[in-house]
Amino acid sequence: MTRIFEEFLFAVSSALYLPVIALVSVLCLYVLWAVGALGTDAVVRLKRRNPVLAGFSRRIEEQLRSKEPHLDVRLERLLQEMELDAIQRLDRIRFVIKVGPALGLMGTLIPMGISLGALAQGNVPQMATSMVTAFTATVAGLACSVGAYLIALIREKWARADLREMEFMTELAARGAGIETKEPMEVSHALSAPTAAA
């Protein structure tokens, strides 16, 4: 009975080999794309252009031109929508922070199991190939996680600054429209959650 379970688990582990290696490769490509996108956004911000704030300003103007009632409530909702968008953008890179090491570990242990099986059969070349794949997957998974963590730190800093500016713009728009808010319009600051724990 034990032998049956062992063979079943080995079959499951072997079946996961290609999907795990493929996912680690996809994570590497995604982190490289994220680095490029970060560099592009950094250049845009250095030129004093911020498409996020520009888009938010246009949406505020649309709300001001609208004749619908309860402008203060609509502006508050708009601000919360922008915060949610910022959180969702950060969640994608935070996902890599958590999943990268896990996939790297799986990409290490699975080839090691295959390598030990090859060693038992006396197939040394296959064992060496599997061990190389195992250590490469570990390095790639950890590198993806570290790179994603650094990207998330920078993007979270930008998101905080953008949201503060959006709060200011929303408050100015409300007062310019003759609306006196009892409390300053604020977002819930869900971005304050630790990046690695998100």
Secondary structure, DSSP 8 states (H G I E B T S, - for coil): -HHHHHHHHHHHHHHTHHHHHHHHHHHHHHHHHHHHHHHHHHHHHHTT--HHHHHHHHHHHHHHH---S-HHHHHHHHHHHHHHHHHHHHHHHHHHHHHHHHHHHHHHHHHHHHHHHHHHTT-HHHHHHHHHHHHHHHHHHHHHHHHHHHHHHHHHHHHHHHHHHHHHHHHHHHHHTT---SS------GGGS-TTT-
